[in-house]
Amino acid sequence: MPRLFFELDFDVDAPGRWYLREPTNLEGQGVLDIWAFVYGRAVADPGTLRVPLSRPGKPLDFDKTTVAGTPIVSGRVAAVFRDLAPNDVQLFPVDVQGQSEPYYLLNVIRVLRCINDAACEEARLWTPADGKPDKVGEYHVVSGLRIDPLAVNDEVVFRPWGYLLPLIVDGELKEALERTGIVGGRFIAV
């Protein structure tokens, strides 16, 4: 039976949820490249970062920052990623405003060419006619995302090549996260 895959996204409908801003250094200066943590590649340890709140509320186990969508996870969720996907992620400690519990910035460092164009509702690539030569061959539009499970080897969590926004987890990781009682994350079959 083929492996199942799910997009892990934040649950915008979590009651009373907080909203996180982009990470800063301990002096409050923004991280130079806020997008570095969503490119799907390893980065140098940025040192301890601070994550301010843009709106206070209920702490979540999984959330994304407001601009770049950088994943921030609780210690218990980080432990699952550390145990089940040690070769697919980097975890950097962050101080979330008002929280004494440990939180981590989750950097997924695997990118796979795995989108099943024919099974998606829509999958269109940038073409020369679109006038964006730096994007030609990458995805312009993806809706109803579907992953080709045969394009995935032993990766447990990854980002799809050409469409880096989604965070994809396999069924085993999804079940382990659900056993923690993850608050703030939602899973969408892909």
C-alpha positions as CSV (number, residue, x, y, z in Angstrom):
1,M,0.0,0.0,0.0
2,P,1.4,3.4,-0.9
3,R,2.4,5.8,1.9
4,L,-0.1,8.6,2.7
5,F,0.9,12.2,2.8
6,F,-0.6,15.3,4.4
7,E,-0.1,19.0,4.3
8,L,0.6,20.3,7.8
9,D,-0.8,23.8,8.1
10,F,-1.8,26.1,11.0
11,D,-5.4,26.0,12.2
12,V,-6.6,29.5,11.7
13,D,-9.9,28.5,13.5
14,A,-8.2,27.4,16.7
15,P,-10.3,29.3,19.4
16,G,-8.6,32.3,20.9
17,R,-5.3,31.6,19.1
18,W,-2.3,33.8,19.2
19,Y,-0.6,35.3,16.2
20,L,3.2,35.3,15.8
21,R,5.4,37.9,14.2
22,E,8.6,37.2,12.4
23,P,11.6,36.1,14.5
24,T,14.1,38.7,15.7
25,N,17.5,38.5,17.4
26,L,17.7,39.1,21.1
27,E,18.3,42.8,20.5
28,G,14.9,43.0,18.6
29,Q,16.4,43.3,15.1
30,G,14.7,41.4,12.3
31,V,16.4,38.3,10.8
32,L,18.2,39.3,7.6
33,D,16.3,36.9,5.3
34,I,13.0,36.0,6.9
35,W,12.4,33.7,3.9
36,A,15.5,31.5,4.6
37,F,13.4,29.1,6.8
38,V,10.9,28.3,4.0
39,Y,13.3,27.6,1.1
40,G,13.7,24.0,2.1
41,R,17.4,24.0,2.7
42,A,19.7,23.9,5.7
43,V,20.8,27.3,7.2
44,A,23.5,28.2,9.6
45,D,22.4,28.3,13.3
46,P,21.0,31.8,13.8
47,G,21.5,31.7,17.5
48,T,18.6,32.2,19.9
49,L,15.8,34.1,18.4
50,R,12.8,35.9,19.9
51,V,9.3,35.5,18.4
52,P,7.1,38.5,19.4
53,L,3.3,38.2,19.3
54,S,1.3,40.3,16.9
55,R,-1.8,39.3,18.9
56,P,-1.8,37.6,22.3
57,G,-3.9,34.5,22.8
58,K,-3.9,30.8,23.4
59,P,-0.4,29.3,22.8
60,L,-0.3,26.7,20.1
61,D,1.9,23.7,19.5
62,F,2.2,24.5,15.8
63,D,1.9,27.9,14.1
64,K,3.5,29.9,11.4
65,T,4.7,33.5,11.5
66,T,2.6,36.2,9.9
67,V,4.7,37.2,6.9
68,A,7.0,34.4,5.8
69,G,5.1,31.5,7.3
70,T,8.0,30.3,9.3
71,P,6.9,27.2,11.3
72,I,7.2,27.6,15.1
73,V,6.6,24.4,17.2
74,S,6.3,23.6,20.9
75,G,8.9,21.4,22.6
76,R,6.7,18.3,22.4
77,V,6.1,18.7,18.7
78,A,9.8,19.4,18.2
79,A,10.5,16.1,19.9
80,V,8.4,14.2,17.4
81,F,10.2,15.8,14.5
82,R,13.6,15.2,16.2
83,D,12.7,11.5,16.7
84,L,11.0,10.7,13.4
85,A,12.6,13.1,10.9
86,P,16.1,13.9,12.2
87,N,17.5,14.1,8.6
88,D,14.7,16.2,7.2
89,V,14.6,19.1,9.7
90,Q,16.6,21.7,11.7
91,L,15.2,22.9,15.0
92,F,16.4,26.2,16.4
93,P,15.4,27.3,19.9
94,V,13.2,30.5,20.1
95,D,11.9,32.5,22.9
96,V,8.2,33.1,22.3
97,Q,7.0,36.3,24.0
98,G,5.3,35.5,27.3
99,Q,6.1,31.7,27.2
100,S,8.4,29.9,29.6
101,E,8.0,26.5,27.8
102,P,10.5,25.7,25.0
103,Y,9.6,26.5,21.4
104,Y,11.6,25.9,18.2
105,L,11.8,27.3,14.8
106,L,11.2,24.3,12.4
107,N,13.3,24.4,9.2
108,V,12.3,21.7,6.8
109,I,15.5,21.0,4.7
110,R,14.1,18.6,2.1
111,V,12.6,19.6,-1.2
112,L,11.2,16.9,-3.5
113,R,10.0,17.0,-7.1
114,C,6.8,15.1,-6.2
115,I,3.7,17.0,-7.3
116,N,1.3,14.9,-9.3
117,D,0.2,17.5,-11.8
118,A,-2.5,15.3,-13.4
119,A,-4.1,14.6,-10.0
120,C,-4.2,18.2,-8.8
121,E,-7.2,20.3,-9.4
122,E,-4.9,22.7,-11.3
123,A,-1.1,22.7,-11.7
124,R,0.4,25.3,-14.1
125,L,4.0,26.2,-14.6
126,W,5.4,29.6,-15.4
127,T,6.2,29.9,-19.1
128,P,8.4,32.4,-21.0
129,A,5.1,34.1,-22.1
130,D,4.4,35.1,-18.4
131,G,7.3,37.5,-18.5
132,K,9.1,36.2,-15.4
133,P,12.2,34.4,-16.7
134,D,13.5,33.6,-13.2
135,K,10.4,31.5,-12.5
136,V,10.1,29.6,-15.8
137,G,9.5,25.9,-15.1
138,E,8.4,26.5,-11.5
139,Y,4.8,26.3,-10.4
140,H,2.7,29.4,-11.0
141,V,-0.6,27.9,-9.7
142,V,-1.3,24.8,-7.7
143,S,-4.7,24.0,-6.3
144,G,-6.0,20.8,-4.9
145,L,-2.4,19.6,-4.2
146,R,-1.7,16.0,-4.8
147,I,1.7,14.2,-4.1
148,D,3.0,11.3,-6.1
149,P,4.0,8.8,-3.4
150,L,6.3,7.0,-5.8
151,A,8.4,10.2,-6.0
152,V,9.1,10.1,-2.2
153,N,11.9,7.8,-0.9
154,D,12.4,7.7,2.9
155,E,11.7,11.4,3.5
156,V,9.2,12.0,6.3
157,V,8.7,15.7,6.0
158,F,9.5,17.9,3.0
159,R,8.4,20.8,0.8
160,P,7.3,20.2,-2.8
161,W,9.8,21.4,-5.5
162,G,8.6,24.5,-7.3
163,Y,5.9,25.2,-4.7
164,L,7.7,25.6,-1.4
165,L,4.8,26.9,0.8
166,P,3.3,23.6,1.9
167,L,4.9,21.5,4.6
168,I,4.2,17.8,3.7
169,V,4.4,15.0,6.3
170,D,3.9,11.3,5.9
171,G,1.1,9.4,7.7
172,E,3.4,8.0,10.4
173,L,4.6,11.5,11.4
174,K,1.0,12.8,11.2
175,E,-0.2,10.0,13.6
176,A,2.7,10.7,16.0
177,L,1.9,14.4,16.1
178,E,-1.8,13.7,16.7
179,R,-0.9,11.4,19.6
180,T,0.8,14.5,21.3
181,G,-2.6,16.2,21.1
182,I,-1.1,18.9,18.8
183,V,-3.0,22.2,19.1
184,G,-2.9,24.6,16.2
185,G,-2.0,22.2,13.4
186,R,-4.3,20.7,10.9
187,F,-3.7,18.0,8.3
188,I,-5.0,18.0,4.7
189,A,-4.7,14.8,2.7
190,V,-2.5,15.4,-0.4
